[in-house]
Amino acid sequence: MTSDCLKPRGLRAAKKEQTRGALSDAALTLVSERGYEATTVDAIAHAAGVSVRTFHNHFPGKAAALTHLAADLIGEYHDELRAQPDSVSCADALRDAWRTMLDRHRGDVATLSALIDAIESNPDLRRYLEDAHPDVSGKGVAEIARRLGLDPATSAIPRVVTEMTFTFAVTVIRLHASPDFPDRTQDQLLDEAFSALPLLVAPPPLVAAPPLVAAPPTDSPH
């Protein structure tokens, strides 16, 4: 019998989640420093101060540790999206939810960028995220569909908008970290990026028919 067995269930659950969080944070830190391929389970366990056996008690591998953190962050974003008032447009709700997220994690932008890079550059990691956390994108799709008045079972637009908004946010993170826009704040870049969203989802403008050109008069016979 271990000492954990003697603890109340709530304390055991809290300690388990604390250990899982520490392992995910260690995995993300190492990936940001070394890259995904060079990061090993042994190194993650050592950085978190636990044994490899303890690591495997919580996660089957490094992909699971990283996607656990990614799923938590995406879930946090969707909670922020649902908290936005219905009085604002869908585009503004999406932008403001991202503004809140980026403000909250402003000190961790570099590591967030490393997590995004790892998921985008490793198809297996992204596939693991989708397979292990199938509800991650579903909540956002459902909320966007509700705000747009669409049925997500028959319309592809909510899924497309979900993907686009994540691309916008990732682009803003990278632009803000680059030397390309030294005089622009993160909020300014976010506003500009999301100003494109209504244009992308708006119906195409009606194209006026070209004016009829009158035929030149023909010479009438005398």
C-alpha positions in Angstrom: 0.0 0.0 0.0 1.4 3.4 -1.0 1.0 6.6 0.9 -1.2 7.9 -1.8 -3.8 5.3 -1.0 -4.2 6.7 2.5 -5.0 10.2 1.1 -8.6 11.3 0.5 -9.8 10.8 -3.1 -9.8 14.5 -3.8 -6.2 15.0 -2.7 -5.1 12.0 -4.8 -6.8 13.3 -7.9 -5.3 16.8 -7.3 -1.8 15.3 -6.9 -2.3 13.2 -10.1 -3.3 16.2 -12.1 -0.4 18.2 -10.6 2.0 15.5 -11.7 0.4 15.3 -15.2 0.7 19.1 -15.5 4.4 19.1 -14.4 5.1 16.4 -17.0 3.3 18.3 -19.8 5.1 21.5 -18.8 8.5 19.7 -18.8 7.8 18.2 -22.2 6.9 21.6 -23.6 10.0 23.2 -22.2 12.2 20.6 -23.6 10.6 20.6 -27.0 11.0 24.4 -27.1 14.7 24.0 -26.4 15.6 20.8 -28.2 12.8 20.1 -30.7 10.3 17.4 -30.7 12.4 14.5 -32.1 15.3 15.2 -29.7 13.1 15.2 -26.6 12.9 11.8 -24.9 10.6 10.4 -22.2 13.7 10.0 -19.9 14.5 13.7 -20.2 10.9 14.7 -19.6 10.7 12.6 -16.4 14.1 13.9 -15.2 13.0 17.5 -15.8 9.8 16.9 -13.9 11.6 15.2 -11.0 9.9 11.9 -11.4 10.8 8.4 -12.5 10.2 7.1 -16.0 7.8 4.6 -14.4 5.8 7.5 -12.9 5.8 9.1 -16.4 4.2 6.0 -17.9 1.7 5.8 -15.1 0.3 9.1 -16.5 1.1 9.1 -20.2 2.0 6.4 -22.7 4.5 8.6 -24.4 5.7 12.1 -25.1 3.0 12.8 -27.6 0.4 12.2 -25.0 2.1 14.6 -22.6 2.2 17.3 -25.2 -1.3 16.9 -26.4 -2.7 16.8 -22.9 -1.4 20.4 -22.5 -2.6 21.4 -26.0 -6.1 20.0 -25.3 -6.2 22.0 -22.0 -5.3 25.2 -23.8 -7.8 24.7 -26.6 -10.5 23.8 -24.1 -9.6 27.0 -22.2 -10.0 29.0 -25.5 -13.4 27.5 -26.2 -14.5 28.4 -22.7 -13.5 32.0 -23.4 -15.4 31.9 -26.7 -18.6 30.7 -25.1 -18.2 33.5 -22.4 -18.4 36.2 -25.1 -21.7 38.0 -25.2 -24.1 37.2 -28.0 -24.5 40.9 -28.7 -21.1 40.9 -30.6 -20.5 39.5 -34.0 -19.0 36.0 -34.3 -15.8 37.5 -35.7 -15.4 39.8 -32.7 -16.2 37.0 -30.3 -13.5 34.9 -31.8 -11.0 37.8 -31.7 -11.8 38.8 -28.1 -11.5 35.2 -26.9 -8.0 35.0 -28.4 -7.1 38.4 -27.0 -8.0 37.1 -23.5 -6.0 33.9 -24.1 -2.9 35.7 -25.4 -3.0 38.3 -22.5 -3.3 35.5 -20.0 -0.4 33.6 -21.4 1.7 36.6 -22.5 4.7 35.4 -20.6 4.5 32.0 -22.2 4.2 33.0 -25.9 7.6 31.4 -26.8 6.7 28.1 -25.4 3.2 28.2 -26.9 4.8 28.9 -30.2 7.0 25.8 -29.7 4.0 23.7 -29.0 2.2 24.9 -32.1 5.3 24.3 -34.2 5.6 20.8 -32.8 2.0 19.9 -33.6 2.1 21.5 -37.1 5.4 19.9 -38.1 4.6 16.4 -36.8 1.5 14.9 -38.5 1.6 12.0 -36.0 1.4 14.4 -33.1 -1.6 16.3 -34.6 -3.3 13.0 -35.4 -2.7 11.8 -31.8 -4.3 15.1 -30.5 -7.4 14.5 -32.7 -7.7 10.8 -31.8 -7.0 11.2 -28.1 -9.1 14.3 -27.6 -11.9 14.1 -30.2 -14.1 16.7 -28.4 -11.4 19.4 -28.5 -12.4 20.9 -31.8 -16.0 19.9 -31.5 -16.8 22.4 -28.8 -15.5 25.3 -30.9 -17.2 24.1 -34.0 -20.5 23.9 -32.1 -20.2 27.4 -30.7 -19.3 28.9 -34.0 -22.2 27.1 -35.6 -24.6 28.5 -33.0 -23.4 32.0 -33.4 -23.7 31.8 -37.2 -27.0 30.0 -37.1 -25.7 27.0 -39.0 -26.0 23.3 -38.6 -22.5 21.8 -38.1 -23.8 18.4 -39.4 -24.6 19.9 -42.8 -22.4 23.0 -43.1 -18.6 23.0 -43.4 -18.3 26.7 -42.6 -18.0 26.3 -38.8 -15.1 23.9 -39.2 -13.4 26.1 -41.8 -13.8 29.2 -39.5 -12.4 27.2 -36.6 -9.3 26.4 -38.5 -8.9 29.9 -39.9 -9.1 31.5 -36.5 -6.4 29.3 -35.1 -4.3 30.1 -38.1 -4.8 33.9 -37.5 -3.8 33.6 -33.8 -0.7 31.5 -34.6 0.3 34.0 -37.3 -0.1 36.9 -34.8 2.1 35.1 -32.3 4.8 34.5 -34.9 4.6 38.0 -36.3 4.9 39.6 -32.9 8.0 37.5 -32.1 9.6 38.4 -35.5 11.4 41.7 -36.4 9.0 42.3 -39.2 6.6 44.6 -37.2 8.7 46.2 -34.5 6.3 49.1 -33.9 3.1 47.0 -33.7 1.7 45.6 -30.5 0.2 42.1 -30.2 -3.3 43.5 -29.8 -2.8 45.7 -33.0 -1.7 42.7 -35.0 -4.6 40.6 -33.6 -7.1 43.4 -34.6 -5.8 43.5 -38.1 -5.7 39.8 -38.6 -9.2 39.3 -37.4 -10.5 42.2 -39.5 -10.1 39.8 -42.5 -12.5 37.2 -41.0 -15.8 39.0 -42.0 -14.4 39.4 -45.5 -13.6 35.7 -45.8 -17.0 34.5 -44.6 -19.1 37.2 -46.2 -21.2 36.2 -49.3 -19.6 37.3 -52.6 -20.7 40.6 -53.8 -23.2 40.7 -56.6 -21.4 41.5 -59.9 -23.3 43.9 -62.0 -23.9 42.9 -65.5 -21.8 44.8 -68.0 -23.8 47.6 -69.8 -25.2 46.7 -73.1 -23.3 48.4 -75.9 -25.5 49.8 -78.5 -24.9 48.5 -82.0 -23.6 51.2 -84.3 -26.2 52.5 -86.6 -26.3 51.1 -90.1 -26.5 53.2 -93.2 -30.1 53.1 -94.3 -30.7 52.8 -98.0 -31.7 56.0 -99.8 
